[in-house]
Amino acid sequence: MTRIDFYSLEEGSRGDRFLLTCRLAERIYRSVSPGGDLEDQLPPRIHIRVTDPGQAEHLDRLLWTYDDQSFLPHARLGQGDPELTPIHIGPEPLTGPDLVLINLDPDVPPWFARFERLCEPLDLDPAVTAAGRERYRYYRDRGYPLHHHKIHL
């Protein structure tokens, strides 16, 4: 069953859900699954769901610039080699073994259950918060394990 984590920014945070998404993507990308030799482990494939083209472009630029000490190999769907790019941005996931979905869309992704983990980053925008509460109820009512993390950026 898909593990679902909500990440909500605390009052006084300077960032937004896009910056939070960059931070989440970096932590997930840098994580290594337990067991096995490090050389044998590939970074997890991450799909960031963004249905608005302007937001996808913003996130794409932000992933390149948010931390000058970091590099996150990513591409918007259709613009990179899916075999070589572990982080994909777009409205629909690629076929294959994606492990983590980061949802920036206000709606529940219809195919979220194919992922091992779903991350729902929320900021202080009232519309984003309200949509997040609706998704939380949706997942809760269907028995998914839910976890909530308060984040200060």
N, C-alpha and C positions, 0 to 999 in steps of 0.2 A: 504494500500500500504506500502511496506517495506521502512522504513527510512534507508538511507545509509549515513554513516559517514566515511570520510577519515581522518586519523590521520597521518600527516607527520612530521618526525623529522626535526628540524631546524639544520642549520649548527652549528657545535660546540657541538652537542649532543654526549655524550659518549656511549650511548646505541645503540641498533639496534631494528629491528621490533619485535624480539622475546622478548626482555625485555619490549618493549612497549606493547606487547600482554599480558604479565604478569600483567602489571599495569592496562590495560583495563579490563582484566578478574577480577582482584581484585575489582576495582571500581564497575563493574556491579554486581558482586556477593554480595558485601556489600550494594548495593542499595536496597531500599524497595519501592514497588509500593505505590502510594498515596492511602489513604483511608483504612478503615478496621483496625482491631486490629493487632498489631505487632506479637502476638502469632499465628495468623491465616495465616500469610504470609510466604510462602516458598521462598527461594532465586531463582532467575531466572535460568533456565537451559541454559547453554552456550555450543555451539559446536564450537570448534576451528578446522577449516579445514586445514589440513596438509596432502599432498599426498606423500611426500618424507619420507620414514621410518626413515632415519637418522635425519631429522629435527623434526619429531614427538618425537623421543627419546630425542633429545636436549631440546625441549620444556618441555617435561615431567620432566626431571631433573631440568630444570630452574624453573619451577613452585614450586618445593620443596625447592629450595635454594635461590631464588632471594631476599627474605626479611625474615630475621630470626625472625621478629616480627609478621609474617603473616602465616596463613594456608589456602590454597585453596584446598578443596577436589576435586580431579580430577583423571581421569584415561584415558588411551588410550583405544580406542574401543576394546571390547573383553577381557579386563583385569580387569574390575570392574563391580560392580552391578549398572546397569543403573538407578534403582529406588533410590539408595542411593547416587549417585554421580552427583552433579549438573554441573560439567564441564567435557566435553568429548573432546578428541583429536583424530582426524582421518580423513580419506578421505571422508566418507559418514556420514550423520547424522543418529541418531536413529529415529525411528518413535515415535511420541509423541509431546508434547507441548514445543518444543524448542523455546525460545524467541529471543535469540541473536546468531548470527553467526559472528565469527571473522575469516576472510579469509586470510590465509597466502599463498595460492596458486596463481600462476601467472594468472590463468584463472578465468573467471566468473563461480561461482558454478551454475550448471544448475537448482538447486532447491532452490536458495536463496530467492525466493518470498514467500516461506512458512514461513519465519521468520518475526517477527515484526521489527527487526533491524539487519542491516548488518554493521560490522565495518571492515574497510580496513586499517590496519596499514602499513605505508611505511617508509623505512629508506633512507639513502643517497646513497645506491648502485644504480648505473645507470640502471641496468637491472630491479631492483625492481621498481624504479621510472617510467621507460618506460612502464612496464606492468600495473602499477597503472593508468597511464594516459589512456591507452587503455580501462581499465575497467571503468574508470570515463566516457569516451565518450559513452561506451556501455549503461551504466545506464542512462546518460543524454538523449541520443537519444530515450530512451524508456519512458521518462517522470517521472523517479523516483526522489523524493525529495533528493537532495544532500547537504551535509554539510561538510565543510572542517575545520580542527582544526590543528594548528601548535603547536607542542609539543617540549619542550626542556627537555632532560633527562640528 
